[in-house]
Amino acid sequence: SESQERMLMVIKPEHAERAKAIFEKWELDFAVIGRVTESGHMVLKMGGTVVADLPIAPLVSASPNYDRPWVEPDRPAVLPPSERTTPEAVGEMLLKLIGSADLSSRRWIWEQYDHMVMADTVERPGGDAAVVRVHGTRKGLAVTTDCTPRYCAADPKVGGAQAVAEAWRNLTAVGAKPLAMTDNLNFGNPERPEIMGQFVAAIEGIREAALALNFPIVSGNVSFYNETNGQAIHPTPTIGAVGLIADLDKRATLAFQQAGETLVLIGETKGAVGASIYVREILGRLESAPPPVDLETERRNGDCIRRLIENGMLTACHDIGDGGLGVALTEMALAGNMGAEVTPNGNGLPLDAWLFAEDQGRYLLTTRTPEKVFAAAEKAGVPAHVLGTTGGDALKIAGISPISLARLREAHEGWFPTYMATP
């Protein structure tokens, strides 16, 4: 039988009564169907009669393994940042990016559904992670899903690690302690050595990131043969992740809160434009290596961010991903309906690279106590840079003409409804 909405769990005997009370509280049907033994066999009984006695080893440790031929994926060259445009054009680029298929608002989707069931939704759609109250408590669960297929197409190992790291950052950015992941591995035909090579490399990247971040994978599934007319999809190792917020009063949102707050960048911007949305949408290029993922830096920066949130030092926080710093600034401004004034500190980087590079391990935050934030960051060995202040009704980036919130919102909100209305 494949009846849906069922779950099988193993419970320690001393917790059986506690589990029973929970099931009864939520009016769940349940039954004790057996016990764990050391026999190495699964014994099935009906009416006291043994109807099956199966060895477990052939299904687990001694199960047959596919050993398909595979080839290691080619690794493209790094695309260095360089002056490619005039500062006057950068503002138009930002508008184009936030109105693109990848970065436009998904409001049209989430407004189709009731996302306030039982009034336990704490963080509404549009943030780094959904946050839902554990009913009747002060605890919250944060949930996110992540994958960047264009990174995986360029370098499956880096792309696999990046999917894990971004899920970890998204949970961190709302103040949640990352607990566990599930993976959903989507690839083309594994009988082709180059596709099998993508699969092997992506799993290696996921494994390295899971170990480095102490972020276990507890479940998952694999979908192969995703091809149309012999053309495979980009390797898409999607990561779903959950984290715990112990006290919902100690969480963060991405929305700017008040004018006059200090805007701080956590992490280093080195101009990693390879495989970025900017390179694809603005330069029209597909080749180039994705941004490297430094897992030690990810963990150090993320641990620092969670401590800052827990200690009440931040008023807003957002991880920097697709579209880089420019898109993250825009999303925070639109969420809070408040502008900002920003001075680039790119250490010689071209303005477009500084704004749109997708260097990993970075967060954008606001604070009313910048001196405390910088002291904590210095103690943790985490790079921190002042970018500017919040306020006004426009995004003002030195070297670019101010862009009003109204214009930003029009660009960001317009693409998806138009696309869905197209026959």
LINHUTA-V166874 format. One record per backbone hydrogen bond with DSSP energy under -0.5 kcal/mol. NH is the residue of the N-H (numbers start at 0). CO is the residue of the C=O. Records with the same first field share a line. If there is no record, write none. Layout:
# LINHUTA-V166874
NH=CO  CO
This chain:
# LINHUTA-V166874
10=8
14=11
15=12
18=14
19=15
20=16
21=17
22=18
23=19
24=20
25=21
26=23
27=22
32=30
41=53
42=40
43=41  51
45=48
48=45
50=43  48
51=43
53=41
55=39
56=39
58=55
59=55  56
61=56
62=59
70=192
75=73  153
79=77
83=81
88=85
89=85  86
90=86
92=88
93=89
94=90
95=91
96=92
97=93
98=94
99=96
103=99
104=411
108=105
109=105
110=106
111=108
112=109
114=112
118=115
119=116
121=119  130
122=130
123=121
126=123
129=142
130=122
131=140
132=119
133=138
134=132
136=133
139=244
140=131
141=242
142=129
143=240
145=238
150=147
151=147
152=148
153=149
154=150
158=154
159=155
160=156
161=157
162=158
163=159
164=160
165=161
166=162
167=163
168=164
169=165
170=166
171=167
172=168
173=169  170
174=171
175=170
176=243
177=175
178=241
179=241
180=215
181=239
182=218
183=237
184=220
185=183  235
186=184  222
189=187
191=188
192=190
194=191
195=191
196=192
197=193
198=194
199=195
200=196
201=197
202=198
203=199
204=200
205=201
206=202
207=203
208=204
209=205
210=206
211=207
212=208
213=210
214=209
215=178
217=180  215
218=180
220=182
222=184
224=187
225=186
226=224
227=230
230=227
231=229
232=225
235=185
237=183  235
238=145
239=181  237
240=143
241=179
242=141
243=176
244=139
245=243
247=137
249=246
250=248
251=173
255=331
259=389
260=257
261=366
262=387
263=261  364
264=384
265=263  362
266=382
269=267
272=78  270
275=272
279=275
280=276
281=277
282=277
284=278
288=76
293=291
294=292
297=293
298=294
299=295
300=296
301=297
302=298
303=299
304=300
305=301
306=302
307=303
308=304
309=305
310=306
311=308
312=307
313=307
314=365
315=365
316=252
317=363
319=361
320=318
323=320
325=354
326=322
327=323
328=324
329=325
330=326
331=327
332=328
333=329
334=330
335=331
336=332
337=332
338=391
339=393
340=388
341=395
342=386
343=341
348=345
353=349
354=350
355=351
356=352
357=271
359=291
362=265
363=317
364=263
365=315
366=261
368=312
371=368
372=368
373=369
374=370
375=371
376=372
377=373
378=374
379=375
380=376  377
381=376
384=264
386=262
387=262
388=340
389=260
390=338
394=402
395=339  393
396=394
397=341  395
399=396
402=394
403=401
404=392
407=403
408=404
409=405
410=406
411=407
412=408
413=409
414=410
416=412
417=413
418=414
419=415
420=416
421=417  418
